[in-house]
Amino acid sequence: NLADNNFTGPLPTSLAGNKNLIL
């Protein structure tokens, strides 16, 4: 999910979002 890949909230909404945040 493209939305999950973007850090737009206080916490990542998926593993993909979390990975994107870390990178």
N, C-alpha and C positions, 0 to 999 in steps of 0.2 A: 504493500500500500504506500503510495507516494506520501500521503499525509503522515504515516508512521515513520517515514524516513527523515522527516523534518522535526527538529526539536522546537516545538511550538508551545510547550506547556511546562509545568514545574517538574514533571517526570516523563520519561520516554514511554510511549504507548505500546511499544513492541520491542522485540529483540533487535530488529532492524534499526529502529529509532535509537535504541541504546547504543548500538554499535556505531551508528553515525555520529552520535554525540561524543563517544570516546575518541573516534578518529578525528 
